[in-house]
Amino acid sequence: MSTLSPLDDVHTKLGASFTDFAGWSMPLRYGSELGEHRAVREAAGLFDLSHMGEIELTGPVAGRALDYALVGKLSGVKPGRARYTMICDGAGGVLDDLVVYRIGEDHFMVVANASNSAVVFAELRSRAEGFAVEVVDRSTACALIAVQGPRAVEVIGAVSDADLAALPYYGCVPTVIGGHDVLLARTGYTGEDGFEVYAESAHAEDVWATVSAFDFLVPAGLACRDTLRLEAGMPLYGNELTADMTPFDAGLGRVVKFDKTADFVGRAALERRRDESGAAEQVLVGLVGDGRRAARHGYPVLDGDAQVGTVTSGALSPTLGHPIAMAYVPPTLTEPGTKLTVDIRGKATPVTVVNLPFYKRP
């Protein structure tokens, strides 16, 4: 049986269509997927992301424990800031990509993808052995509500007393919304400015009701969240990232910090991958097509009659009005303007290589 969001009753009353996602019953859409997508790009959308995993680490050496457990240098993150990073296995394979918030000097919160939260928690707890740190999985006790879009500042500015002008991208601050203490973060997964609100699950309905009291704010489901992040060129675990590839294979080697004084899990393997002679076998690129036929995950990418790659994510872009996709192809085929085709249900459909992202907010 699927785990229910603490906002399940709210979504039901709003007429949401539900989907099972990583063992959670979550709203896929409320009405028009296209309308929800456009609302985020043009005004603001309201998301329930309570399926994400929240794991807290506390203790005087919590930063050092995370330096060992993850590829990033989390001890260098200042309180009130966040960092994108990854957790890798001993062979350098990506187990998940993460956002880590430093809430206080000795208090961190690791946010994991729903499909990997149990693995991440188990790994963090195991890797923290020997450190004076407490690791607690708060995933079911924590609700996550996101407001994304160019008018998100209007919403959050009206319902909290947080100084938004002083809150940078990838910053976080405690505040009060709907009479309840929350953690407010200027993070998101849509390519727009926006905020994520971490609240106790018991307070989720109050926070949602407070935030949603704006005519222009549209409830948005997971379907449009996927097209939004694709337009923004953001990776999705299981598509662009897997345990079979390292951060370097995904073009994200910059998140691996070798300047840490301490060892970290996967370091030796990642150093070898960094130092390998020759270019990567595959590089992630953007593809754009004509017409209305969109490539999807797993579709073959062709150069002439030869398969040279595989689509990782694809859709008809609501913002741009044409098909877009991300795919891994050989380095020799990554130059913008390169012409390739994608096998879409037996038909070779022309595509052109472009730089990522497809969309940048004005």
Disulfide bonds with the S-S distance in Angstrom:
none
